[in-house]
Amino acid sequence: MEVDSDAGSRFADVTRNFLNWFQTRHGATFRSDLIAVEDLRGRNAGRGIIAKQDIEANTVLFTIPRNAIICTATSALRDKIPGVFDIENDDAGQSDSEDEDGASSSQDSWTLLILVMIYECLQGEASRWKPYLDVLPSAFDTPMFWSAAELSQLQASALVAKVGKEEADLMIKTKIIPVVRAHEHVFFPAGSAKLDDAQLSELAHRMGSTIMAYAFDLEKDDENGEVDEQDEWVEDREGKTMLGMVPMADILNADAEFNAHINHGEDALTATALRPIKAGDEILNYYGPLPNGELLRRYGYVTAKHSRHDVVELPWGLVEAELKERLGSRMALLDWDKMKQLAWSDEDFEESFVLERSSEDPDSTGLLGGDAIFTSLPDELGEQFKTFLKAIKKVGNVEFAVQALSDKDMRKDLYLQAVLGALQARERQYATSLEDDERLMNAGQLTGRQTMSVWVRSGEKQLLREAQSWIRRVLDEMRNDKASNRTTHGDDGPAAKRRRF
């Protein structure tokens, strides 16, 4: 990707101003002898931190004092409109209300930080975080900002339903814009132009996406102040956990295999090398074992190493359709509807199930070990299949279902065959095949967003293929075992086993 020289110069100036600002914060440190903030736009990674020379394990790379973090405790906005920040009263029902759409106007940690970020952005040079705000992205590749045509490239991925654009619009309409309008004298500096609702909504979306991508959970889980080893960037839309924007920490890019960790301290957060890092290597953080679909939804990118964590959703309706086909005319349509109503009334009923591979967690140095392999179907899927058979037995007393419930091997075979058919049907829901996607990727003619879409959907198709192969192997093993038993014991094999038992 070519970078305009003038734009590159401005990019470098903003980076330099931010680094100078950061290093003047009381309590902040930055090992400029070991690391540097670099322009990584050539590989679509924005800014990143690169090792200038070899770094030893356990080296503290930089320190962020807590008073440099943007949060509800450090921004002046809380003191200017204290009633808005009193979420304790909201929880007690003292300031909660609903509009005509049924949306609550009460605040939470998520919306309060959006308000804080909007306030600080609107203050311009008066904000003490201005140099930091300047390095935050002004545009995102998260699906929230994609067009309908771009979203269609995800095809049958469950990610499409998780984008949440309508929910975000409603949240901004009911929780953000009314607060700003009620306190315009606070949000808009004297003499500055006021944003209209459309402009304010656009700014709120950008701040919300910034928080989604970079906000840090600032609270500790342990009462003794010990740090949770699983601390990471989090999305906390509903709780009261304090979220904050952490300067310098969000310059770090992240991958499934990483070499640094952000540690919580009483007065500061520190970035520490987990293992020796070679000169020229990028310093990488960790966002957790996220599938590429979720990585794209939250952060706007995908990586090859996160493919091991890919998942795919299997709707129960596809499994149900396969079972119904195998029952054929054994049940009248009316009985089938009664049975569905009975089964779906179960409080544990699930509409879809997540398929994933088994893989080891990164070790203490951030390195991955072993292959990620598909090894089993979700236990809950098997339990629901059995529950469905019981409903068939209860409503229609179908002999086929009665036999399957009493014969474990027969039930397992029926279950695997139904799921195999459902997996094949799920794969057919995508507009292109896995092979088509591979050809598209190899052609090298895709835009950035198209490439990420193909990456996500092909990762899901690959997992569907692996699940099908696994089922076929299990079915083959069952048949081989059955044939072996017949050869060894003859027709009396099962009875002989029962006698021995």
One Martini backbone bead per residue (centre of mass of N, CA, C, O) as a GRO file, in nm:
protein
  501
    1MET     BB    1   0.093   0.038   0.025
    2GLU     BB    2   0.061   0.359  -0.038
    3VAL     BB    3   0.213   0.663   0.099
    4ASP     BB    4   0.168   0.972   0.142
    5SER     BB    5   0.401   1.206   0.210
    6ASP     BB    6   0.232   1.418   0.358
    7ALA     BB    7   0.076   1.219   0.532
    8GLY     BB    8   0.333   1.096   0.655
    9SER     BB    9   0.426   1.355   0.794
   10ARG     BB   10   0.176   1.394   0.972
   11PHE     BB   11   0.190   1.122   1.110
   12ALA     BB   12   0.470   1.174   1.241
   13ASP     BB   13   0.393   1.429   1.401
   14VAL     BB   14   0.174   1.301   1.576
   15THR     BB   15   0.355   1.088   1.702
   16ARG     BB   16   0.563   1.282   1.828
   17ASN     BB   17   0.367   1.441   2.005
   18PHE     BB   18   0.271   1.202   2.170
   19LEU     BB   19   0.544   1.108   2.284
   20ASN     BB   20   0.608   1.372   2.428
   21TRP     BB   21   0.359   1.377   2.604
   22PHE     BB   22   0.396   1.105   2.748
   23GLN     BB   23   0.689   1.166   2.874
   24THR     BB   24   0.557   1.413   3.060
   25ARG     BB   25   0.430   1.225   3.238
   26HIS     BB   26   0.381   1.149   3.550
   27GLY     BB   27   0.529   0.820   3.562
   28ALA     BB   28   0.628   0.791   3.283
   29THR     BB   29   0.751   0.538   3.049
   30PHE     BB   30   1.008   0.500   2.771
   31ARG     BB   31   1.209   0.274   2.584
   32SER     BB   32   1.387   0.433   2.343
   33ASP     BB   33   1.635   0.227   2.331
   34LEU     BB   34   1.429  -0.031   2.247
   35ILE     BB   35   1.185   0.143   2.131
   36ALA     BB   36   0.934   0.214   1.863
   37VAL     BB   37   0.724   0.417   1.685
   38GLU     BB   38   0.556   0.296   1.395
   39ASP     BB   39   0.483   0.285   1.052
   40LEU     BB   40   0.221   0.030   0.946
   41ARG     BB   41   0.042   0.093   0.685
   42GLY     BB   42   0.170  -0.103   0.472
   43ARG     BB   43   0.009  -0.344   0.665
   44ASN     BB   44  -0.256  -0.240   0.801
   45ALA     BB   45  -0.145  -0.130   1.125
   46GLY     BB   46  -0.063   0.147   1.157
   47ARG     BB   47   0.050   0.153   1.454
   48GLY     BB   48   0.365   0.055   1.620
   49ILE     BB   49   0.588  -0.156   1.810
   50ILE     BB   50   0.945  -0.166   1.790
   51ALA     BB   51   1.239  -0.327   1.805
   52LYS     BB   52   1.572  -0.194   1.811
   53GLN     BB   53   1.656  -0.427   2.006
   54ASP     BB   54   1.736  -0.653   2.203
   55ILE     BB   55   1.515  -0.821   2.437
   56GLU     BB   56   1.451  -0.904   2.748
   57ALA     BB   57   1.302  -1.069   2.965
   58ASN     BB   58   1.104  -0.865   3.180
   59THR     BB   59   1.092  -0.602   3.035
   60VAL     BB   60   1.019  -0.275   3.073
   61LEU     BB   61   0.878  -0.066   2.825
   62PHE     BB   62   0.621   0.071   2.974
   63THR     BB   63   0.450   0.343   3.156
   64ILE     BB   64   0.113   0.401   3.298
   65PRO     BB   65  -0.042   0.630   3.447
   66ARG     BB   66  -0.358   0.655   3.574
   67ASN     BB   67  -0.383   0.977   3.522
   68ALA     BB   68  -0.360   0.923   3.189
   69ILE     BB   69  -0.635   0.811   3.186
   70ILE     BB   70  -0.939   0.776   3.023
   71CYS     BB   71  -1.207   0.852   3.250
   72THR     BB   72  -1.446   0.916   3.486
   73ALA     BB   73  -1.214   0.995   3.707
   74THR     BB   74  -1.040   1.215   3.511
   75SER     BB   75  -1.263   1.372   3.404
   76ALA     BB   76  -1.442   1.677   3.416
   77LEU     BB   77  -1.736   1.589   3.348
   78ARG     BB   78  -1.838   1.473   3.618
   79ASP     BB   79  -1.844   1.757   3.768
   80LYS     BB   80  -2.046   1.900   3.560
   81ILE     BB   81  -2.247   1.612   3.547
   82PRO     BB   82  -2.320   1.421   3.807
   83GLY     BB   83  -2.606   1.296   3.752
   84VAL     BB   84  -2.522   1.113   3.507
   85PHE     BB   85  -2.301   0.942   3.695
   86ASP     BB   86  -2.545   0.815   3.875
   87ILE     BB   87  -2.584   0.475   3.855
   88GLU     BB   88  -2.707   0.394   4.125
   89ASN     BB   89  -2.983   0.533   4.077
   90ASP     BB   90  -3.052   0.385   3.821
   91ASP     BB   91  -3.063   0.097   3.952
   92ALA     BB   92  -3.303   0.203   4.151
   93GLY     BB   93  -3.502   0.379   3.948
   94GLN     BB   94  -3.465   0.712   3.966
   95SER     BB   95  -3.354   0.765   3.631
   96ASP     BB   96  -3.537   0.586   3.468
   97SER     BB   97  -3.624   0.554   3.115
   98GLU     BB   98  -3.858   0.545   2.835
   99ASP     BB   99  -3.922   0.533   2.516
  100GLU     BB  100  -4.108   0.458   2.235
  101ASP     BB  101  -3.891   0.207   2.185
  102GLY     BB  102  -3.801   0.093   2.481
  103ALA     BB  103  -3.555   0.263   2.566
  104SER     BB  104  -3.310   0.321   2.778
  105SER     BB  105  -3.160   0.618   2.956
  106SER     BB  106  -2.961   0.482   3.110
  107GLN     BB  107  -2.646   0.443   3.243
  108ASP     BB  108  -2.311   0.328   3.171
  109SER     BB  109  -1.985   0.263   3.125
  110TRP     BB  110  -2.004   0.288   2.820
  111THR     BB  111  -2.161   0.564   2.783
  112LEU     BB  112  -1.982   0.738   2.966
  113LEU     BB  113  -1.724   0.712   2.791
  114ILE     BB  114  -1.844   0.839   2.542
  115LEU     BB  115  -1.899   1.113   2.670
  116VAL     BB  116  -1.607   1.172   2.746
  117MET     BB  117  -1.489   1.156   2.457
  118ILE     BB  118  -1.660   1.378   2.336
  119TYR     BB  119  -1.574   1.602   2.523
  120GLU     BB  120  -1.267   1.596   2.466
  121CYS     BB  121  -1.287   1.646   2.160
  122LEU     BB  122  -1.447   1.927   2.181
  123GLN     BB  123  -1.205   2.085   2.333
  124GLY     BB  124  -0.946   2.033   2.205
  125GLU     BB  125  -0.678   2.205   2.323
  126ALA     BB  126  -0.807   2.187   2.622
  127SER     BB  127  -0.726   1.906   2.623
  128ARG     BB  128  -0.496   1.697   2.788
  129TRP     BB  129  -0.539   1.466   2.537
  130LYS     BB  130  -0.488   1.565   2.246
  131PRO     BB  131  -0.236   1.397   2.143
  132TYR     BB  132  -0.388   1.127   2.184
  133LEU     BB  133  -0.644   1.175   2.011
  134ASP     BB  134  -0.479   1.208   1.739
  135VAL     BB  135  -0.397   0.883   1.726
  136LEU     BB  136  -0.666   0.811   1.685
  137PRO     BB  137  -0.889   0.682   1.494
  138SER     BB  138  -1.116   0.801   1.223
  139ALA     BB  139  -1.127   0.503   1.110
  140PHE     BB  140  -1.305   0.191   1.028
  141ASP     BB  141  -1.322  -0.183   0.966
  142THR     BB  142  -1.571  -0.234   1.094
  143PRO     BB  143  -1.892  -0.349   1.018
  144MET     BB  144  -2.041  -0.092   1.120
  145PHE     BB  145  -1.910   0.065   0.839
  146TRP     BB  146  -2.056  -0.098   0.637
  147SER     BB  147  -2.201  -0.186   0.369
  148ALA     BB  148  -2.428  -0.390   0.235
  149ALA     BB  149  -2.235  -0.504   0.021
  150GLU     BB  150  -2.007  -0.577   0.219
  151LEU     BB  151  -2.173  -0.764   0.407
  152SER     BB  152  -2.246  -0.975   0.180
  153GLN     BB  153  -1.951  -1.108   0.182
  154LEU     BB  154  -2.019  -1.292   0.441
  155GLN     BB  155  -2.285  -1.418   0.398
  156ALA     BB  156  -2.357  -1.686   0.633
  157SER     BB  157  -2.249  -1.541   0.858
  158ALA     BB  158  -2.309  -1.467   1.196
  159LEU     BB  159  -2.187  -1.178   1.198
  160VAL     BB  160  -2.415  -1.010   1.067
  161ALA     BB  161  -2.605  -1.026   1.337
  162LYS     BB  162  -2.356  -0.875   1.526
  163VAL     BB  163  -2.306  -0.575   1.460
  164GLY     BB  164  -2.528  -0.352   1.585
  165LYS     BB  165  -2.634  -0.084   1.449
  166GLU     BB  166  -2.921  -0.040   1.563
  167GLU     BB  167  -2.843  -0.044   1.864
  168ALA     BB  168  -2.646   0.194   1.848
  169ASP     BB  169  -2.844   0.405   1.747
  170LEU     BB  170  -3.035   0.386   1.993
  171MET     BB  171  -2.831   0.455   2.211
  172ILE     BB  172  -2.759   0.737   2.102
  173LYS     BB  173  -3.049   0.854   2.099
  174THR     BB  174  -3.107   0.793   2.428
  175LYS     BB  175  -2.799   0.849   2.580
  176ILE     BB  176  -2.638   1.086   2.425
  177ILE     BB  177  -2.784   1.325   2.286
  178PRO     BB  178  -2.957   1.425   2.532
  179VAL     BB  179  -2.714   1.505   2.708
  180VAL     BB  180  -2.585   1.712   2.522
  181ARG     BB  181  -2.836   1.896   2.487
  182ALA     BB  182  -2.865   1.950   2.806
  183HIS     BB  183  -2.520   2.031   2.789
  184GLU     BB  184  -2.393   2.239   2.579
  185HIS     BB  185  -2.218   2.428   2.770
  186VAL     BB  186  -2.018   2.186   2.823
  187PHE     BB  187  -1.938   2.054   2.542
  188PHE     BB  188  -1.936   2.348   2.413
  189PRO     BB  189  -1.738   2.579   2.355
  190ALA     BB  190  -1.699   2.895   2.347
  191GLY     BB  191  -1.762   2.978   2.003
  192SER     BB  192  -1.848   2.711   1.906
  193ALA     BB  193  -1.966   2.478   1.705
  194LYS     BB  194  -2.251   2.298   1.667
  195LEU     BB  195  -2.367   1.992   1.650
  196ASP     BB  196  -2.556   1.796   1.492
  197ASP     BB  197  -2.710   1.498   1.513
  198ALA     BB  198  -2.549   1.362   1.286
  199GLN     BB  199  -2.265   1.443   1.387
  200LEU     BB  200  -2.297   1.327   1.672
  201SER     BB  201  -2.346   1.035   1.585
  202GLU     BB  202  -2.077   0.996   1.440
  203LEU     BB  203  -1.899   1.050   1.688
  204ALA     BB  204  -2.020   0.828   1.868
  205HIS     BB  205  -1.941   0.593   1.687
  206ARG     BB  206  -1.637   0.644   1.699
  207MET     BB  207  -1.609   0.623   2.008
  208GLY     BB  208  -1.731   0.341   2.039
  209SER     BB  209  -1.518   0.199   1.857
  210THR     BB  210  -1.274   0.282   2.020
  211ILE     BB  211  -1.359   0.136   2.277
  212MET     BB  212  -1.391  -0.146   2.159
  213ALA     BB  213  -1.080  -0.160   2.069
  214TYR     BB  214  -0.927  -0.015   2.355
  215ALA     BB  215  -1.058  -0.063   2.608
  216PHE     BB  216  -1.004  -0.088   2.962
  217ASP     BB  217  -0.993  -0.276   3.244
  218LEU     BB  218  -0.944  -0.112   3.563
  219GLU     BB  219  -1.027  -0.343   3.735
  220LYS     BB  220  -1.017  -0.560   4.012
  221ASP     BB  221  -1.108  -0.883   4.121
  222ASP     BB  222  -0.928  -0.868   4.366
  223GLU     BB  223  -0.934  -0.765   4.696
  224ASN     BB  224  -0.602  -0.776   4.724
  225GLY     BB  225  -0.497  -0.664   4.426
  226GLU     BB  226  -0.479  -0.879   4.233
  227VAL     BB  227  -0.400  -0.986   3.920
  228ASP     BB  228  -0.552  -1.081   3.641
  229GLU     BB  229  -0.425  -1.283   3.392
  230GLN     BB  230  -0.692  -1.210   3.192
  231ASP     BB  231  -0.637  -0.939   3.123
  232GLU     BB  232  -0.820  -0.726   2.889
  233TRP     BB  233  -0.979  -0.630   2.643
  234VAL     BB  234  -1.308  -0.490   2.678
  235GLU     BB  235  -1.666  -0.550   2.674
  236ASP     BB  236  -1.889  -0.322   2.869
  237ARG     BB  237  -2.230  -0.259   2.840
  238GLU     BB  238  -2.375  -0.332   3.146
  239GLY     BB  239  -2.190  -0.266   3.358
  240LYS     BB  240  -1.967  -0.106   3.623
  241THR     BB  241  -1.713  -0.117   3.490
  242MET     BB  242  -1.418   0.042   3.457
  243LEU     BB  243  -1.334   0.230   3.181
  244GLY     BB  244  -1.037   0.285   2.961
  245MET     BB  245  -0.801   0.496   2.809
  246VAL     BB  246  -0.466   0.381   2.709
  247PRO     BB  247  -0.190   0.518   2.666
  248MET     BB  248   0.016   0.321   2.439
  249ALA     BB  249  -0.129   0.048   2.464
  250ASP     BB  250  -0.290   0.114   2.181
  251ILE     BB  251  -0.035   0.078   1.994
  252LEU     BB  252  -0.059  -0.204   2.027
  253ASN     BB  253  -0.064  -0.486   1.879
  254ALA     BB  254  -0.229  -0.806   1.790
  255ASP     BB  255  -0.220  -1.166   1.875
  256ALA     BB  256  -0.223  -1.507   1.932
  257GLU     BB  257   0.080  -1.434   1.923
  258PHE     BB  258   0.297  -1.315   2.184
  259ASN     BB  259   0.535  -1.074   2.389
  260ALA     BB  260   0.321  -0.912   2.572
  261HIS     BB  261   0.213  -0.736   2.881
  262ILE     BB  262  -0.046  -0.597   3.077
  263ASN     BB  263   0.005  -0.456   3.392
  264HIS     BB  264  -0.125  -0.418   3.710
  265GLY     BB  265  -0.133  -0.134   3.921
  266GLU     BB  266  -0.199   0.094   4.152
  267ASP     BB  267  -0.061   0.353   3.966
  268ALA     BB  268   0.001   0.148   3.718
  269LEU     BB  269   0.084   0.050   3.387
  270THR     BB  270   0.258  -0.231   3.232
  271ALA     BB  271   0.493  -0.321   2.983
  272THR     BB  272   0.597  -0.664   2.924
  273ALA     BB  273   0.825  -0.892   2.852
  274LEU     BB  274   0.788  -1.248   2.807
  275ARG     BB  275   1.034  -1.255   2.606
  276PRO     BB  276   1.258  -1.264   2.388
  277ILE     BB  277   1.337  -0.986   2.165
  278LYS     BB  278   1.397  -0.900   1.851
  279ALA     BB  279   1.522  -0.708   1.637
  280GLY     BB  280   1.231  -0.589   1.451
  281ASP     BB  281   1.016  -0.672   1.626
  282GLU     BB  282   0.698  -0.686   1.727
  283ILE     BB  283   0.493  -0.563   1.969
  284LEU     BB  284   0.261  -0.790   2.132
  285ASN     BB  285  -0.053  -0.844   2.213
  286TYR     BB  286  -0.362  -0.964   2.385
  287TYR     BB  287  -0.723  -1.050   2.319
  288GLY     BB  288  -0.755  -1.347   2.280
  289PRO     BB  289  -0.943  -1.643   2.171
  290LEU     BB  290  -1.030  -1.526   1.878
  291PRO     BB  291  -1.211  -1.517   1.622
  292ASN     BB  292  -1.212  -1.356   1.324
  293GLY     BB  293  -1.500  -1.247   1.347
  294GLU     BB  294  -1.454  -1.102   1.624
  295LEU     BB  295  -1.207  -0.939   1.544
  296LEU     BB  296  -1.358  -0.777   1.330
  297ARG     BB  297  -1.589  -0.660   1.501
  298ARG     BB  298  -1.399  -0.511   1.713
  299TYR     BB  299  -1.109  -0.430   1.529
  300GLY     BB  300  -1.079  -0.471   1.198
  301TYR     BB  301  -0.938  -0.767   1.183
  302VAL     BB  302  -0.712  -1.028   1.064
  303THR     BB  303  -0.554  -1.356   1.127
  304ALA     BB  304  -0.389  -1.648   1.090
  305LYS     BB  305  -0.361  -1.731   1.401
  306HIS     BB  306  -0.681  -1.702   1.459
  307SER     BB  307  -0.794  -1.951   1.300
  308ARG     BB  308  -0.785  -2.163   1.536
  309HIS     BB  309  -1.053  -1.995   1.668
  310ASP     BB  310  -1.261  -2.069   1.489
  311VAL     BB  311  -1.613  -2.047   1.417
  312VAL     BB  312  -1.944  -2.214   1.397
  313GLU     BB  313  -2.285  -2.201   1.330
  314LEU     BB  314  -2.551  -2.435   1.424
  315PRO     BB  315  -2.858  -2.472   1.347
  316TRP     BB  316  -3.116  -2.657   1.470
  317GLY     BB  317  -3.304  -2.664   1.221
  318LEU     BB  318  -3.117  -2.852   1.052
  319VAL     BB  319  -3.134  -3.099   1.235
  320GLU     BB  320  -3.440  -3.126   1.238
  321ALA     BB  321  -3.475  -3.168   0.930
  322GLU     BB  322  -3.313  -3.434   0.920
  323LEU     BB  323  -3.492  -3.593   1.116
  324LYS     BB  324  -3.759  -3.563   0.964
  325GLU     BB  325  -3.662  -3.709   0.707
  326ARG     BB  326  -3.605  -3.985   0.855
  327LEU     BB  327  -3.906  -4.024   0.949
  328GLY     BB  328  -4.104  -3.912   0.759
  329SER     BB  329  -4.429  -4.070   0.776
  330ARG     BB  330  -4.443  -4.137   1.093
  331MET     BB  331  -4.550  -3.836   1.111
  332ALA     BB  332  -4.761  -3.608   1.152
  333LEU     BB  333  -4.771  -3.277   1.119
  334LEU     BB  334  -4.918  -3.216   1.385
  335ASP     BB  335  -4.728  -3.378   1.569
  336TRP     BB  336  -4.474  -3.221   1.504
  337ASP     BB  337  -4.569  -2.951   1.620
  338LYS     BB  338  -4.613  -3.052   1.908
  339MET     BB  339  -4.324  -3.148   1.954
  340LYS     BB  340  -4.185  -2.877   1.913
  341GLN     BB  341  -4.328  -2.729   2.143
  342LEU     BB  342  -4.220  -2.912   2.365
  343ALA     BB  343  -3.913  -2.881   2.313
  344TRP     BB  344  -3.901  -2.556   2.305
  345SER     BB  345  -3.998  -2.523   2.617
  346ASP     BB  346  -3.731  -2.571   2.705
  347GLU     BB  347  -3.501  -2.385   2.890
  348ASP     BB  348  -3.242  -2.536   2.731
  349PHE     BB  349  -3.300  -2.437   2.463
  350GLU     BB  350  -3.132  -2.424   2.143
  351GLU     BB  351  -3.086  -2.255   1.829
  352SER     BB  352  -2.766  -2.286   1.860
  353PHE     BB  353  -2.427  -2.403   1.771
  354VAL     BB  354  -2.087  -2.418   1.860
  355LEU     BB  355  -1.808  -2.467   1.660
  356GLU     BB  356  -1.484  -2.610   1.757
  357ARG     BB  357  -1.164  -2.627   1.843
  358SER     BB  358  -0.891  -2.783   1.979
  359SER     BB  359  -0.676  -2.585   2.200
  360GLU     BB  360  -0.412  -2.440   2.318
  361ASP     BB  361  -0.282  -2.231   2.519
  362PRO     BB  362  -0.083  -2.004   2.575
  363ASP     BB  363   0.193  -1.952   2.711
  364SER     BB  364   0.381  -1.754   2.931
  365THR     BB  365   0.522  -1.630   2.645
  366GLY     BB  366   0.291  -1.645   2.397
  367LEU     BB  367   0.305  -1.930   2.286
  368LEU     BB  368   0.225  -2.172   2.061
  369GLY     BB  369   0.086  -2.514   2.085
  370GLY     BB  370  -0.001  -2.699   1.863
  371ASP     BB  371  -0.283  -2.812   1.720
  372ALA     BB  372  -0.592  -2.739   1.578
  373ILE     BB  373  -0.869  -2.961   1.658
  374PHE     BB  374  -1.132  -3.152   1.565
  375THR     BB  375  -1.308  -3.362   1.833
  376SER     BB  376  -1.613  -3.237   1.875
  377LEU     BB  377  -1.923  -3.209   1.979
  378PRO     BB  378  -2.152  -3.065   2.147
  379ASP     BB  379  -2.307  -3.177   2.423
  380GLU     BB  380  -2.573  -3.009   2.393
  381LEU     BB  381  -2.657  -3.131   2.123
  382GLY     BB  382  -2.698  -3.424   2.218
  383GLU     BB  383  -2.910  -3.358   2.436
  384GLN     BB  384  -3.120  -3.228   2.246
  385PHE     BB  385  -3.163  -3.473   2.068
  386LYS     BB  386  -3.275  -3.652   2.295
  387THR     BB  387  -3.510  -3.466   2.373
  388PHE     BB  388  -3.648  -3.487   2.095
  389LEU     BB  389  -3.702  -3.790   2.103
  390LYS     BB  390  -3.884  -3.780   2.353
  391ALA     BB  391  -4.101  -3.603   2.221
  392ILE     BB  392  -4.172  -3.805   1.999
  393LYS     BB  393  -4.260  -4.030   2.188
  394LYS     BB  394  -4.483  -3.872   2.344
  395VAL     BB  395  -4.657  -3.781   2.091
  396GLY     BB  396  -4.613  -4.045   1.869
  397ASN     BB  397  -4.477  -4.317   1.936
  398VAL     BB  398  -4.228  -4.375   1.768
  399GLU     BB  399  -4.048  -4.650   1.707
  400PHE     BB  400  -3.784  -4.524   1.617
  401ALA     BB  401  -3.744  -4.353   1.878
  402VAL     BB  402  -3.762  -4.580   2.082
  403GLN     BB  403  -3.515  -4.735   1.981
  404ALA     BB  404  -3.304  -4.502   2.004
  405LEU     BB  405  -3.335  -4.471   2.317
  406SER     BB  406  -3.252  -4.787   2.380
  407ASP     BB  407  -3.019  -4.750   2.152
  408LYS     BB  408  -2.718  -4.611   2.154
  409ASP     BB  409  -2.601  -4.674   1.870
  410MET     BB  410  -2.847  -4.582   1.709
  411ARG     BB  411  -2.852  -4.291   1.819
  412LYS     BB  412  -2.569  -4.209   1.729
  413ASP     BB  413  -2.610  -4.256   1.428
  414LEU     BB  414  -2.848  -4.064   1.392
  415TYR     BB  415  -2.706  -3.812   1.497
  416LEU     BB  416  -2.465  -3.802   1.297
  417GLN     BB  417  -2.633  -3.798   1.038
  418ALA     BB  418  -2.789  -3.539   1.098
  419VAL     BB  419  -2.545  -3.352   1.138
  420LEU     BB  420  -2.414  -3.398   0.867
  421GLY     BB  421  -2.649  -3.283   0.703
  422ALA     BB  422  -2.644  -3.004   0.842
  423LEU     BB  423  -2.355  -2.924   0.756
  424GLN     BB  424  -2.413  -2.932   0.454
  425ALA     BB  425  -2.639  -2.720   0.462
  426ARG     BB  426  -2.467  -2.494   0.583
  427GLU     BB  427  -2.265  -2.473   0.348
  428ARG     BB  428  -2.491  -2.403   0.129
  429GLN     BB  429  -2.549  -2.105   0.238
  430TYR     BB  430  -2.317  -2.033   0.079
  431ALA     BB  431  -2.230  -1.880  -0.228
  432THR     BB  432  -1.953  -2.013  -0.181
  433SER     BB  433  -1.684  -2.199  -0.191
  434LEU     BB  434  -1.386  -2.284  -0.070
  435GLU     BB  435  -1.251  -2.290  -0.350
  436ASP     BB  436  -1.342  -2.013  -0.442
  437ASP     BB  437  -1.197  -1.854  -0.217
  438GLU     BB  438  -0.911  -1.942  -0.287
  439ARG     BB  439  -0.910  -1.812  -0.568
  440LEU     BB  440  -0.960  -1.523  -0.477
  441MET     BB  441  -0.707  -1.493  -0.301
  442ASN     BB  442  -0.495  -1.568  -0.527
  443ALA     BB  443  -0.565  -1.329  -0.727
  444GLY     BB  444  -0.542  -1.036  -0.576
  445GLN     BB  445  -0.838  -0.842  -0.619
  446LEU     BB  446  -0.896  -0.751  -0.336
  447THR     BB  447  -1.006  -0.585  -0.094
  448GLY     BB  448  -0.979  -0.548   0.234
  449ARG     BB  449  -1.276  -0.625   0.308
  450GLN     BB  450  -1.296  -0.868   0.121
  451THR     BB  451  -1.069  -1.029   0.248
  452MET     BB  452  -1.195  -1.052   0.532
  453SER     BB  453  -1.452  -1.192   0.444
  454VAL     BB  454  -1.320  -1.444   0.320
  455TRP     BB  455  -1.171  -1.529   0.573
  456VAL     BB  456  -1.416  -1.580   0.751
  457ARG     BB  457  -1.590  -1.772   0.568
  458SER     BB  458  -1.362  -1.984   0.512
  459GLY     BB  459  -1.318  -2.061   0.807
  460GLU     BB  460  -1.602  -2.182   0.844
  461LYS     BB  461  -1.589  -2.391   0.614
  462GLN     BB  462  -1.345  -2.546   0.719
  463LEU     BB  463  -1.485  -2.639   0.980
  464LEU     BB  464  -1.715  -2.792   0.844
  465ARG     BB  465  -1.531  -2.998   0.708
  466GLU     BB  466  -1.398  -3.110   0.965
  467ALA     BB  467  -1.661  -3.209   1.096
  468GLN     BB  468  -1.738  -3.407   0.873
  469SER     BB  469  -1.484  -3.583   0.886
  470TRP     BB  470  -1.519  -3.668   1.178
  471ILE     BB  471  -1.790  -3.814   1.147
  472ARG     BB  472  -1.700  -4.021   0.936
  473ARG     BB  473  -1.491  -4.157   1.118
  474VAL     BB  474  -1.687  -4.246   1.340
  475LEU     BB  475  -1.873  -4.414   1.159
  476ASP     BB  476  -1.656  -4.609   1.061
  477GLU     BB  477  -1.580  -4.718   1.341
  478MET     BB  478  -1.857  -4.833   1.410
  479ARG     BB  479  -1.875  -5.030   1.170
  480ASN     BB  480  -1.614  -5.183   1.230
  481ASP     BB  481  -1.695  -5.279   1.512
  482LYS     BB  482  -1.949  -5.431   1.423
  483ALA     BB  483  -1.804  -5.625   1.227
  484SER     BB  484  -1.610  -5.741   1.437
  485ASN     BB  485  -1.827  -5.861   1.625
  486ARG     BB  486  -1.948  -6.053   1.418
  487THR     BB  487  -1.685  -6.214   1.364
  488THR     BB  488  -1.635  -6.300   1.666
  489HIS     BB  489  -1.964  -6.369   1.766
  490GLY     BB  490  -2.167  -6.328   1.578
  491ASP     BB  491  -2.506  -6.306   1.636
  492ASP     BB  492  -2.432  -6.335   1.966
  493GLY     BB  493  -2.267  -6.098   2.059
  494PRO     BB  494  -2.445  -5.915   2.240
  495ALA     BB  495  -2.544  -6.145   2.427
  496ALA     BB  496  -2.267  -6.234   2.522
  497LYS     BB  497  -2.201  -5.967   2.659
  498ARG     BB  498  -2.429  -5.977   2.863
  499ARG     BB  499  -2.342  -6.236   3.000
  500ARG     BB  500  -2.065  -6.147   3.093
  501PHE     BB  501  -2.180  -5.895   3.254
   0.00000   0.00000   0.00000
